[in-house]
Amino acid sequence: MTDNDSRASRGPVNTSGEPRILTVVYRAVALFRAAHVAPTLAVTALATAIAATSGRDLRATILVAAAVLTGQLSIGWCNDFVDRDRDRIARRADKPVATGSVSPGLVAGVSACAASACVPLSLA
């Protein structure tokens, strides 16, 4: 087995020189930022508060919170994915996809997953 074979069996090569866990943490933080966290949390908190004060039981309130959260996450990630070229041209340092902190494919994938989860949560 060559050195390249053993490296391939361990997964993607970390070329940044940082410990692998830091690479994962940096990507997770970038993905978190790409979701437009402040508006996502604000809308989710407001919808959850409305659900809780409207007489819904705990289960129903949690379902509302989960449905709204997954919907908002999918919107934020989709927005960053769609606007990546415009954000790159504008040199938006606050946009993780445009800066390359997180890949467009990953953001598109998690956006699709969140949207897919939102549908059954909303129907429940």
matplotlib code that plots the C-alpha trace (Angstrom):
import matplotlib.pyplot as plt

x = [0.0, 1.5, 1.3, -1.4, -3.5, -3.4, -4.2, -7.2, -8.6, -8.6, -10.9, -10.2, -6.7, -6.5, -4.1, -4.5, -2.0, -4.6, -5.9, -8.8, -11.2, -10.6, -11.3, -14.6, -15.4, -14.5, -16.8, -19.6, -19.4, -19.3, -22.4, -24.1, -23.3, -24.5, -28.0, -28.5, -28.7, -30.2, -33.3, -33.7, -33.7, -35.9, -38.6, -38.4, -38.7, -41.6, -43.5, -42.8, -44.1, -47.2, -47.8, -47.2, -49.6, -52.3, -53.2, -51.2, -49.8, -46.1, -45.9, -47.6, -45.5, -42.3, -43.6, -44.2, -40.8, -39.1, -41.1, -40.3, -36.7, -36.1, -38.0, -35.9, -32.6, -33.5, -34.3, -31.0, -28.8, -30.6, -30.1, -26.4, -26.1, -28.1, -26.3, -22.7, -21.5, -23.0, -21.6, -18.1, -18.1, -19.2, -16.4, -18.8, -16.5, -19.6, -20.8, -19.2, -20.1, -18.7, -15.5, -15.0, -15.3, -18.0, -18.6, -21.7, -22.5, -22.6, -24.9, -27.2, -27.4, -28.2, -30.7, -32.5, -32.4, -33.9, -36.6, -37.4, -37.7, -39.9, -42.6, -43.6, -43.0, -45.4, -48.0, -47.7]
y = [0.0, 3.4, 6.5, 7.9, 4.7, 5.0, 8.7, 8.0, 5.5, 8.1, 10.4, 13.9, 15.2, 18.3, 20.5, 23.5, 22.1, 22.5, 19.6, 17.9, 18.8, 22.5, 22.1, 20.5, 23.2, 26.0, 24.4, 24.0, 27.6, 28.7, 26.6, 28.1, 31.6, 30.8, 30.1, 33.7, 32.9, 36.0, 36.2, 32.4, 32.4, 35.5, 34.1, 30.7, 32.2, 34.4, 31.5, 29.3, 31.9, 32.4, 28.7, 28.3, 31.2, 30.0, 27.1, 24.4, 21.6, 21.0, 18.5, 20.8, 23.7, 21.7, 20.7, 24.3, 25.3, 22.5, 23.2, 26.9, 26.4, 23.9, 26.2, 29.2, 27.3, 26.1, 29.7, 31.1, 28.4, 28.6, 32.4, 32.0, 29.4, 31.4, 34.7, 33.2, 34.7, 38.1, 38.0, 37.0, 39.9, 42.3, 40.8, 40.1, 38.8, 37.9, 35.3, 31.9, 30.4, 33.4, 33.4, 29.6, 28.8, 26.3, 24.6, 25.5, 21.8, 21.4, 24.4, 23.2, 19.8, 20.9, 23.4, 20.6, 18.4, 21.2, 21.9, 18.1, 18.0, 21.1, 19.5, 16.6, 18.7, 21.3, 18.7, 17.2]
z = [0.0, -1.0, 1.0, -1.3, -0.8, 3.0, 2.8, 0.6, 3.1, 5.8, 3.9, 2.4, 2.9, 5.1, 3.1, 5.4, 8.0, 10.7, 12.8, 11.0, 13.9, 13.3, 9.6, 10.5, 13.0, 10.6, 7.9, 10.4, 11.5, 7.9, 7.2, 10.2, 9.0, 5.5, 7.0, 7.9, 11.6, 13.1, 10.9, 11.0, 14.8, 15.1, 12.8, 14.4, 17.9, 16.9, 15.3, 18.3, 20.7, 18.7, 18.6, 22.3, 23.2, 20.8, 23.0, 21.2, 23.3, 23.7, 20.9, 18.4, 19.5, 18.9, 15.5, 14.6, 15.7, 13.8, 10.6, 10.7, 11.6, 8.7, 6.3, 7.4, 7.2, 3.7, 2.6, 4.0, 2.5, -0.8, -0.8, -0.2, -3.0, -5.6, -4.8, -4.6, -7.9, -7.2, -3.6, -5.0, -7.5, -4.7, -2.5, 0.3, 3.1, 5.2, 2.7, 3.3, -0.1, -1.9, 0.1, -0.3, 3.4, 2.5, -0.9, -3.0, -3.3, 0.5, 0.9, -1.9, -0.3, 3.2, 1.8, -0.1, 3.0, 5.2, 2.6, 2.4, 6.2, 6.3, 4.2, 6.5, 9.6, 8.2, 7.4, 10.9]

ax = plt.figure().add_subplot(projection="3d")
ax.plot(x, y, z, "-o")
ax.set_aspect("equal")
plt.show()
